[in-house]
Amino acid sequence: MRNNLAAFVAILVMTVANQSMADIIVYNVDFTSGGGNTITTPVGFEAVATDAAGAAAIWNNVPMLTATDILTSANAASNVDLAVTSTNSGTGSNGQSANATNPVSTNPLLRDYVFDNTNSGLTDPGIGRNLTLTISGLEATSTYDLYFYGGTQFRSTDNNVQEVTVGATTQTITRAADINNEDFILGGNYLIFSGLTAGTGEIVASVVSTSFNDEPTINGFQLVEVTAVPEPGTLAVFAFGAFGLIARRKRR
């Protein structure tokens, strides 16, 4: 009986300890052009966020403005949904066009995007265009890092400035005319929002164009989830308590 109890306690302690080292989940989304309702899942692409799946990571290719039950990078099912909306009517998806001096980017994440190109009701074309990315079905007890990719369109030679707000934090993407869309450039075509929580089960990113005649764009995102795990002190208390129970039984 004593040996069985000791073995049971040891298994419990190891299970909790191992869980604390493994609960990281990555969701990869690439907004693509072409329309339709099919979400494809290409393999073999790495972006900025560290992902244990590496080059085998699954990406959700989303050719429309909504998706439900997206896959994790490890090809596991989830309850995570996404939607892109706007207060305007000019939203859609597109890809970069090519010309003699500006070929289409070979970076699969940066070469296509969703956008708002509304002109009606705007005093200055571009200023006032907006997008809202809502990621739902998240765990309220987890923390999240959001890698937001955007600001690229048609590989144009124009500057593109857009503000991205998540919670109380606003950051700016400034795509200068000479930015190379083959490479990931912090503040040039992606931003990182760290330590986010989803108390309502959602994370919302608001995107607004702040430069003349520009379209706010979202190329995609990576969401890294870290689930709540026991603190080391909690594990220690659990272990001491368990082995104290064993010692008490031995004295009897």
Summary of the structure (lengths in Angstrom):
residues: 252
radius of gyration: 22.9
end to end distance: 12.6
largest distance: 87.0
contacts: 772
relative contact order: 0.20
helix: 16%
strand: 35%
